[in-house]
Amino acid sequence: MPFATTRTLALSGAVGHVIDVQADVSAGQVATVLVGRPDSSLSESRDRCRMAIINSGMEWPSSRRTTILLSPADLPKRGTHYDLAIAVAVLGATGAVPAATLGEVVLIGELTLAGGLRSVPGVLPMVMAASQRGFRHVVVPEPQAHEASMVPGMNVLGLRSLAQVVAELRDEPVPEAPPVAAMSSTRLLSWRGAGRMEELDLADLVGMEETRYAVEVAAAGGHHLLLSGPKGCGKTSIAERIPGLLPDLTREEALELTAVHSLAGALEPGDDLLTRPPFAAPHHDASTTSLVGGGSGTVRPGEISRAHCGVLLLDEFPLFRADVINALRQPLESGDISVARAEESVVLPARSIVVLAANPCPCGDFHAEASLDRCKCREVQRRDYRRKVTGPITDRIDITRHLRGVTPTKSRDPLAVRESTATVRARVTAARERQAERYDGEEWRLNGHVPGPVLAARWPLTPAATDLVDDQLWKGRLTRRGLTRVQRLAWTVADLAGVERPGTAEADVALRLRSGAPLLAATLRRAAG
């Protein structure tokens, strides 16, 4: 029977869909027809596959009509990773390979004209999707075999050429083949420098006790943070140390993050699973597409998705474009980002700790104390500058801290306690373990991720603490969204302190963290142990 079906996958964002590649070779007008909503790069696959088959020493059905269907036909298909599945389906339809064995294996890879198997982006999320749908065998380009093998329970076969794939399907000796150049990586310099963040230590910073505690709470509960203050007060320095406070990623988190980087084409051949939380600090002239994702054709993850499970620092936040600032509303609220295009809408994960850092004015020298104020900006300039860090964005920020420069006396204090990153990380890890136990079996992992109604119904504050927070709501000092964020903060404060249920003390700290009000000395002493 001149018909065969192979399996591959289509990606919609980080979500994979199994695609049946059906090939029919029969009498009729001589042509090769590809249907099933292919894009331009996929339409060119007919010529790549034909030459790959011929140059591999096999026969293309040039005297008959070849129809190739990518099913389901209503799903848009993009990319070159369909090549291998199309070529093998055609060979199965002509009897060159046994068609009966093709339904159990997933085929991924781009073909060169010489029949070589070239790497493609997104192999890890595709193999994860195949595993979730019950497949256990996958063929990928040799340089990406290590990446595909990160998925537990999958039998991965990394090969160099179409001829080798056909030999495996025929159960024949596999011929030698030259290596094919690996796909060029789009890994950015900012990500290569992420490891440097792990080397920075909190002990290097002087003073900033309140901000240190705020950063600890943010790291423990996954809360967003706004740091403001004059230039040189340490906003960027302390934000760069947050990744070091975070524990290693769980297996599930590591797979999610590595899959996003695979989709972005940012993995080098041989890269291992990403087990440390990432750090990204895009420049303030970054476009909306570079930050939230997008692009023409295939949607690629932006910086906020590549910082999934880690830290995204937006330094000099008021200088970002207005459309970029507005685009942050969804990921700050829901932890994912939806990118819509004419034919599809994809959802990408974006569950990072977002840190906004801002000067008080364009020149950065404004100070509330007149003796320290060296600002030369006009009041209208300061007002316009501050307007960008107010309203809907700040309402989605959990913690606000206003920093001041460290005085010379304090910087030389020999008795000042400077806790190391390792010391604080131990407390953060213990707090996260308490959250993991509390939310075992739920879809969220941290206090900062729990939906407000669920938190209020299943894990409420004590009655006295609830009254304290509600009082701020009725006085107009909190919005409904702010109320939820205070409840989440109270739970994180309690987890850091080892308290079973947040009371008035934890609620008061949460309200102060939310509003930017000074913290009590007792809170800081308790935090330092």
C-alpha positions in Angstrom: 0.0 0.0 0.0 1.6 3.3 -1.1 0.8 5.1 2.2 2.8 5.6 5.5 2.5 7.7 8.6 5.3 9.1 10.8 5.2 11.2 14.0 6.7 14.5 14.9 5.7 17.5 17.0 4.6 21.1 16.5 5.3 23.8 19.1 2.9 26.5 20.2 5.1 28.5 22.6 6.4 25.9 25.0 3.5 23.5 24.4 4.0 20.6 22.0 1.4 18.9 19.8 1.9 15.5 18.2 1.7 15.8 14.4 0.9 12.8 12.1 2.9 13.2 8.8 1.0 11.1 6.3 2.5 10.4 2.8 0.6 8.9 -0.1 2.4 8.0 -3.3 0.0 7.0 -6.1 -0.8 7.4 -9.8 -1.8 10.9 -11.0 -0.5 14.2 -12.2 3.2 14.2 -11.2 3.7 16.6 -8.3 4.7 16.8 -4.7 1.9 18.4 -2.7 2.3 19.5 1.0 -0.9 20.3 2.9 -1.8 21.0 6.5 -1.1 24.8 6.9 2.7 24.8 6.4 4.6 28.1 6.5 7.1 29.1 3.8 10.1 27.4 5.5 8.1 24.2 5.7 6.9 24.4 2.1 10.5 24.4 1.1 10.9 21.1 2.8 9.7 19.3 -0.3 12.9 20.3 -2.1 15.2 19.6 0.9 13.7 16.1 1.4 13.8 15.2 -2.3 17.5 16.0 -2.6 18.3 14.5 0.8 16.7 11.2 -0.3 18.4 11.2 -3.7 21.8 12.1 -2.4 21.5 9.4 0.3 21.4 6.8 -2.5 17.6 6.2 -2.3 14.8 6.8 -4.8 12.4 9.7 -4.8 9.0 8.9 -6.4 9.5 11.4 -9.3 7.1 9.6 -11.7 4.1 9.6 -9.4 2.0 12.0 -7.4 3.2 12.5 -3.8 0.7 14.0 -1.3 2.0 14.8 2.2 -0.5 15.8 4.9 0.5 17.3 8.3 -2.4 16.4 10.6 -4.2 17.9 12.4 -4.6 20.2 9.4 -6.1 23.1 11.3 -2.9 23.7 13.4 -0.3 26.1 11.9 3.0 24.4 11.2 6.3 26.3 11.3 9.9 25.4 11.2 12.3 23.0 9.5 12.2 20.2 12.1 9.5 18.4 10.1 12.0 17.4 7.4 13.1 14.0 8.8 9.5 12.9 9.5 8.4 13.9 5.9 11.3 12.2 4.3 10.8 8.9 6.2 7.1 9.0 5.5 7.7 9.2 1.8 10.2 6.4 2.0 7.7 4.4 4.0 5.1 5.0 1.3 7.4 3.7 -1.4 8.4 0.6 0.6 12.0 1.7 1.3 11.4 1.4 5.0 8.9 -0.8 6.8 5.8 1.4 7.4 4.5 -0.8 10.3 7.3 0.3 12.6 7.0 4.1 12.1 4.1 4.8 14.4 6.1 4.2 17.6 8.9 6.6 17.1 9.0 10.4 17.0 11.3 11.9 14.3 12.8 15.4 14.8 15.4 17.1 12.6 16.2 19.3 9.6 17.8 17.7 6.5 20.6 19.1 4.5 20.7 18.5 0.7 23.4 16.0 1.3 21.2 14.0 3.7 22.8 15.2 6.9 20.7 15.8 10.0 20.9 19.3 11.4 20.0 20.6 14.8 16.8 22.5 15.4 15.6 24.7 18.3 13.0 23.4 20.8 14.1 19.8 21.0 13.6 19.5 24.8 10.0 20.8 24.9 9.1 18.6 21.9 10.5 15.5 23.6 8.7 16.5 26.9 5.5 16.7 24.9 6.1 13.3 23.3 6.7 11.7 26.7 3.5 13.2 28.1 1.6 11.6 25.2 3.0 8.2 25.7 5.8 8.0 23.2 9.1 6.4 24.4 11.3 6.5 21.3 12.6 9.6 19.6 15.2 10.3 16.9 17.0 13.6 17.0 20.2 15.1 15.5 23.3 13.8 17.2 24.4 17.1 18.8 21.0 17.3 20.6 20.8 13.7 21.9 22.1 14.9 25.3 19.4 17.6 25.4 16.6 15.1 24.5 17.9 12.6 27.1 17.1 15.0 29.9 13.5 13.8 29.7 13.1 10.7 32.0 11.9 7.5 30.4 12.7 8.4 26.8 14.9 6.2 24.6 16.8 8.7 22.6 18.7 8.0 19.4 21.0 10.7 18.1 22.0 10.3 14.5 23.9 12.2 11.8 22.1 11.5 8.6 19.0 10.3 6.9 20.9 7.2 5.8 21.6 6.3 9.4 17.9 6.7 10.3 16.8 4.5 7.5 19.4 1.8 8.5 18.1 1.8 12.1 14.5 1.5 10.9 15.5 -1.4 8.6 17.5 -3.0 11.4 20.6 -2.9 9.3 24.2 -1.9 10.1 24.4 1.8 10.5 26.8 3.5 8.0 29.3 6.1 8.9 28.4 9.7 8.3 30.3 13.0 8.8 29.2 15.2 11.6 26.9 18.1 10.7 27.6 21.6 12.0 25.5 22.3 15.1 22.8 25.0 15.1 24.2 28.4 15.9 23.3 29.4 19.5 21.5 32.6 20.3 22.7 32.6 23.8 23.2 36.2 24.9 26.1 37.7 26.8 23.9 38.6 29.7 23.2 34.9 30.2 26.8 34.0 30.0 27.4 36.5 32.8 24.6 35.0 35.0 27.1 32.7 36.7 29.0 35.8 38.0 25.9 36.7 40.1 26.5 33.6 42.1 29.9 34.9 43.1 28.6 38.1 44.6 28.1 38.1 48.4 25.8 40.0 50.7 28.7 40.3 53.1 30.4 42.8 50.7 27.6 45.3 51.2 27.5 47.8 54.1 24.4 48.7 56.0 21.0 48.5 54.2 19.5 46.3 57.0 15.9 47.0 55.9 16.6 46.3 52.3 18.5 43.1 53.1 15.5 41.8 55.0 13.1 42.9 52.1 15.3 41.0 49.6 15.3 37.9 51.9 11.5 38.0 52.0 11.3 38.4 48.2 13.6 35.5 47.6 11.8 33.3 50.1 8.3 33.8 48.8 8.9 34.7 45.1 7.7 38.3 45.6 8.3 41.2 43.2 10.4 44.1 44.5 10.7 47.9 43.8 13.9 49.6 44.9 14.2 53.4 44.7 16.8 55.9 45.9 19.5 58.2 44.7 22.2 57.0 42.5 25.0 55.1 44.2 22.9 54.0 47.2 23.2 50.2 46.3 20.0 49.4 44.4 21.7 47.4 41.6 24.3 45.9 43.9 21.8 44.3 46.2 19.5 43.2 43.3 22.4 41.4 41.7 22.9 39.3 44.8 19.3 37.9 44.9 20.1 34.9 42.6 22.6 33.7 45.1 20.0 33.6 47.8 17.8 31.2 45.8 18.2 27.4 46.3 18.8 25.1 43.3 15.9 24.5 41.1 13.7 21.4 41.5 13.8 18.8 38.7 10.4 20.1 37.4 11.6 23.7 37.5 14.9 22.8 35.8 13.1 21.0 33.0 10.7 24.0 32.5 13.6 26.5 32.4 15.8 24.4 30.1 12.9 23.9 27.8 12.4 27.6 27.5 16.1 28.1 26.7 15.9 25.2 24.1 12.9 27.0 22.5 15.0 30.2 22.3 17.9 28.3 20.7 20.1 29.3 23.6 21.4 25.8 24.5 24.8 24.7 23.3 25.4 21.1 22.3 26.3 19.1 25.5 24.8 21.7 27.9 23.4 20.1 31.0 20.0 20.7 32.7 19.9 24.3 34.0 19.8 23.8 37.8 20.5 27.3 39.1 18.0 30.2 39.0 18.8 32.5 36.0 19.4 36.2 36.1 18.7 38.8 33.4 19.2 42.5 33.3 18.1 43.9 29.9 19.0 47.5 29.0 16.4 50.1 29.3 16.2 50.6 25.5 15.0 47.0 25.1 12.0 46.5 22.8 8.8 44.9 23.8 9.5 41.8 21.7 12.9 41.3 23.3 11.5 41.5 26.8 8.2 39.6 26.5 8.8 37.5 23.4 7.6 37.3 19.9 9.2 37.8 16.5 8.1 37.1 13.0 7.0 33.5 12.2 7.9 31.3 15.2 7.4 33.0 18.6 10.6 33.1 20.6 10.7 33.6 24.4 11.8 37.0 25.6 14.0 37.9 28.6 11.2 37.6 31.1 10.6 34.0 30.1 14.3 33.2 30.0 14.4 34.4 33.6 11.7 31.9 34.5 12.3 30.6 38.1 15.0 33.2 38.5 15.4 37.0 38.7 14.7 39.7 36.2 16.2 43.1 37.0 14.8 46.2 35.2 17.4 48.8 36.2 16.6 52.5 35.5 13.0 51.4 35.2 11.4 54.8 34.4 13.6 54.9 31.2 11.9 51.9 29.7 9.5 52.6 26.9 5.8 53.0 27.9 4.7 49.9 25.8 7.3 47.8 27.6 6.1 48.9 31.0 2.5 48.2 30.1 3.4 44.7 28.8 4.6 43.8 32.2 1.1 43.8 33.7 0.2 40.2 32.7 3.4 38.5 33.8 3.6 40.4 37.1 0.1 39.2 37.9 -0.2 35.7 36.5 3.4 34.5 36.0 3.0 33.8 32.3 2.9 35.9 29.1 0.5 35.5 26.2 1.9 36.5 22.8 -0.8 36.9 20.1 -0.2 36.7 16.4 -2.5 36.7 13.4 -2.9 32.9 13.3 -2.1 31.8 16.8 -1.7 32.8 20.4 1.0 31.2 22.5 1.5 31.3 26.3 5.1 31.3 27.7 6.1 30.8 31.3 7.3 34.0 33.0 7.3 33.1 36.8 10.4 35.2 37.8 11.1 37.6 40.7 10.9 41.0 39.0 13.0 43.7 40.6 12.4 47.3 39.5 15.2 49.8 40.3 14.5 53.5 39.9 16.2 56.8 40.7 14.0 59.6 42.3 14.6 61.9 39.3 16.3 61.9 35.9 19.7 63.1 37.3 19.5 60.7 40.3 20.7 63.2 42.9 17.4 64.2 44.5 17.3 63.6 48.2 14.5 64.2 50.7 16.9 65.8 53.1 17.7 69.3 51.9 21.3 69.1 53.1 22.0 66.1 50.8 19.9 67.3 47.9 22.0 68.1 44.8 19.3 67.6 42.2 19.2 70.0 39.3 15.9 68.7 37.8 12.8 70.8 37.6 9.8 69.7 39.6 7.8 68.9 36.5 10.7 66.6 35.3 10.7 64.8 38.6 6.9 64.4 38.5 6.9 63.0 35.0 9.8 60.7 35.9 8.0 59.3 38.9 4.7 58.8 37.1 6.1 55.7 35.4 6.6 53.9 38.6 3.1 54.5 40.0 -0.4 53.1 39.2 -1.1 49.6 37.8 2.5 48.5 37.8 3.4 49.4 41.4 0.0 47.9 42.5 1.4 44.5 41.2 4.6 44.9 43.1 4.7 43.2 46.5 7.6 45.0 48.3 8.7 48.6 48.1 11.9 49.9 49.7 13.4 53.4 49.6 17.1 53.3 50.0 19.5 56.0 51.3 23.2 56.2 51.0 25.3 54.7 53.8 26.8 57.3 56.1 30.6 57.3 56.5 30.3 56.5 60.2 28.3 53.3 59.5 30.5 52.2 56.7 33.5 52.1 59.1 31.6 50.5 62.0 33.7 47.5 63.1 30.8 46.0 65.0 28.4 46.0 62.1 27.0 42.5 61.3 27.3 41.6 57.6 25.5 38.3 57.0 26.8 36.3 54.0 24.8 35.1 51.1 25.2 31.5 52.3 23.7 32.3 55.7 20.6 34.1 54.3 20.2 31.3 51.6 19.9 28.8 54.4 16.9 30.7 55.9 15.4 31.2 52.4 15.7 27.4 51.7 14.1 26.5 55.0 11.2 28.9 54.3 10.7 27.5 50.8 10.7 23.9 52.3 7.8 25.0 54.6 5.9 26.3 51.6 6.5 23.1 49.6 5.1 21.1 52.4 2.1 23.4 52.8 1.3 23.4 49.0 2.1 19.8 48.3 0.0 18.6 45.5 -1.0 22.1 44.4 0.0 23.7 41.1 1.8 26.6 42.8 5.1 26.4 44.8 5.5 29.7 46.6 3.4 32.1 48.6 3.8 34.7 45.9 2.1 32.4 43.4 -1.0 31.4 45.4 -4.3 32.9 44.1 -5.8 35.4 46.5 -9.2 33.7 47.0 -7.6 30.3 47.6 -5.2 31.8 50.1 -7.9 33.6 52.1 -10.2 30.5 52.1 -7.7 27.7 52.9 -4.8 29.5 54.6 -6.2 32.6 56.3 -4.4 34.9 58.7 -5.4 34.9 62.3 -8.6 36.9 63.0 -6.7 39.8 64.6 -4.3 39.9 61.7 -7.2 39.8 59.2 -8.8 42.8 61.1 -5.5 44.7 60.9 -5.2 44.2 57.2 -8.9 44.9 56.5 -8.7 48.1 58.4 -6.1 49.4 55.9 -8.3 48.3 53.0 -11.3 50.3 54.4 -9.2 53.3 54.9 -8.2 53.3 51.3 -4.5 52.6 51.9 -4.8 49.2 50.2 -6.4 48.0 47.0 -8.0 44.6 46.7 -4.9 43.5 44.8 -2.7 45.0 47.5 -4.7 43.1 50.2 -3.9 39.8 48.5 -0.2 40.7 48.3 -0.1 41.6 51.9 -1.6 38.3 52.8 1.1 36.5 50.7 3.8 38.6 52.3 2.5 37.8 55.8 2.8 34.1 55.1 6.4 34.5 53.9 7.4 36.5 57.0 5.9 33.7 59.1 7.7 31.0 57.1 11.0 32.8 57.7 10.3 33.2 61.4 9.1 29.6 61.7 5.6 30.7 62.8 2.8 28.3 62.1 0.2 30.9 61.1 0.6 34.7 60.5 -0.6 36.9 63.3 -0.6 40.6 63.9 3.2 40.9 64.1 3.6 39.2 60.7 0.8 41.2 59.2 2.3 44.5 60.4 5.7 43.6 58.8 3.9 42.7 55.6 2.0 46.1 55.6 5.3 47.9 56.1 7.0 46.0 53.3 4.2 46.7 51.0 4.0 50.5 51.7 7.7 51.2 52.1 7.3 52.2 55.7 10.4 51.7 58.0 10.7 48.3 59.6 10.9 47.9 63.4 14.2 47.1 64.9 12.8 44.0 66.5 11.9 42.6 63.1 15.4 43.1 61.8 16.9 41.5 65.0 14.6 38.5 64.6 15.5 38.1 60.9 19.2 38.1 61.8 18.6 35.3 64.2 
